[in-house]
Amino acid sequence: MGSPTNAFAFLIETVFHLYLVVILLRVLLEASRADFYNPVVQVLVRLTDPLLRPLGKLVPNVGRINTAGVIALYVVQLISLFILVGVAGQTPDPMVLALLALLRLMRMLLVLYMILIVIGVILSWVGHGVRHPIVPLIFQLTDPVLEPIRRVLPNLGGIDLSPLVAIIGIQFLIILMGL
């Protein structure tokens, strides 16, 4: 039988994780210069503006990177870890949680890219007629990762192995970093 502590920890972690994914997607879409008028981007902006707009006034962007978004990602992840440790009734070690927050964000980024690449592969097989606004965003997000690999791989006559190489590379990084 589950405990109320585990149930609350699950709920807290899920809500924070979903919001972190939304912030991360916004940061990545801004970095890839996605179409701002895309309805999916508009939803992400509406969900993240209450946090990122005030922070963005204090912290300027660095090139195409939304620095306020990166800071918000880290702070929100850190807050979620402090809350989870508190719910578990443990005493938080700030240095350990600071490192853990960074590692969890790196893992989230890698897993998100792996999922987006798999979705992109599936869409390339069956989704040529799909006109949903999320479809171009998936390719805009994955192209910066896949294009350098495509330049290195030999042309195999219409067979693109770059997603496979990228997924293997992402899995390697996850395992190497112990994430």
N, C-alpha and C positions, 0 to 999 in steps of 0.2 A: 504494500500500500504506500502511495506517495505521501510526502509530508507537505504541509503548507509552505514551508521554507523553500522546498524545491519548486513548487508550483509558482510562487512569487518570483523566484530567481529566473525561472523559464520565461515568465511574462515580461519581466524587466529586460532581460537580455534580448528577447525577440523584438520588443518595441524599439530599443536603442539600436539594434542591428539593422532593422528596416530603415530607420532614419539615417543611419550612417551610410547605407547603400544609396539612399536618395542624394545625400550630400556628395558622395563619391561620384555618382553618375553626373551630377551637375558640374563638378570640377573637371571630370574627364571630357564631357561634352563641350565645355568652354575651351578647354585646351585643344580640342580637335576642331574648333570653330564650327560647331554644328549649327544648323539653321535655327535661329532664335525663334522664328515664327512657327516652328513645328509644335503641334499641340502637346506632344509628350514633353518637350523641353519647357513649354509654358507651365505645365503641371509641376515639374521639378523646381522651376524658379519660384512658383507660388508657395510651394512647401518649404523651401529653404530661405527665402528672402527675409522672414522675420529674424533669423539668426545671422545670415551672411551680409545683409545690407548694412546694419550698423557696424559690424566688424570690418566690412570693406571700406568704410570711411576712415578707419584708423590704420588699416594695413593695405598698402598699395599692391597691385598685382605685380608679379615678376614675369615679364614677357607675357606668354599666353596662360600662365599658371595663376589661378585664383588663389592667392596666398591666404586670404581670409577663409576660404573653403578648406584649405589644408590645415590651418590652425584649428578651425571649428571641428574638423574630423578628429584631430588628436584630442582636443579638450572634451568633446562629447564621449569619445571612447574611454578616456580617463575617468570621467564622471561615472560612466556606466560600470566600470570596474570597481570604483570606490563603493558604489551602491551595492553591487553584488557581494563584495567582501563584507560589507556591513550587514546585509541580509543574512549572510552565512554566520554572522556572529564572530567574525575573526577581526583581528587588528590589522589594518592595512599597512604595508610597507611601501611608502611613496616611491622609492627608487625601483622596486620590483614592479609595481603597477605602471610606472612610467615606461619601463622597457617592455612590459607585456602589452601595453596599449599600442606601442609602435609595431611590435611583432604581429598583433592581431590585425592592425590596419594593412600591413604588408600582405598578410595571408588573404584578407578580404579582397584586396586589389587583384592578387593573382587568381583567386577562385572566380572572381567576377569576370576577368578576362577569359578564363577557360570556358565559363558558361557562355559568354558572348560569342566566342569563336565556334563553339559547338552549334549554337543557334544559327550563326551565320552560315555554317556548312549545310545545315538542314535547309535553310532558306534558299541557298544556292541550288539545291537539288529540286525542291518542290515549290519554292515561293516566288517564281518569276512573275506570276500574275497578281501577287499579293500587293495591295496598295495601302496597307496600314502605315501610319506615320512613324511607327517604331522601326520599320524595316531599314530605311536609309540610315537611321541613327546607329543601328547595329554595325553596319558596314563602315560608317564614319569612325566609330570607336575602335574597330578591330584593324582597319587598314594601317594605322601607324605601327602596329605590332607586326602585321603580316608582310607589309611591303619590303622591309629590309631582308626578310627571309626569301621572298620571291626573287629579289635581285641576285641572291646567291645560288639558289637552286637552279638546276638546268631545266630548260623548257621540255616538258614531257607531253607536248601535243594536246593541251586542253585539260590535263589532270594537274590540279593544284595541290601539292603536298605541303604547302606552307602552314595550313592549319594543324596538320599532324605534327610537324616539327615544332610549332609554337606550343602545342599542348604538351609535348614531351619535355620541352624546355621549361615550361611552367611547373610541371610535376617535379622535374629535377630540382628546381629552385625551392619548391615547397619542402621536399625531402631534405635537401642540403641545409636549409635554414632551420629544420626541425619544427616547421610550422604544421 
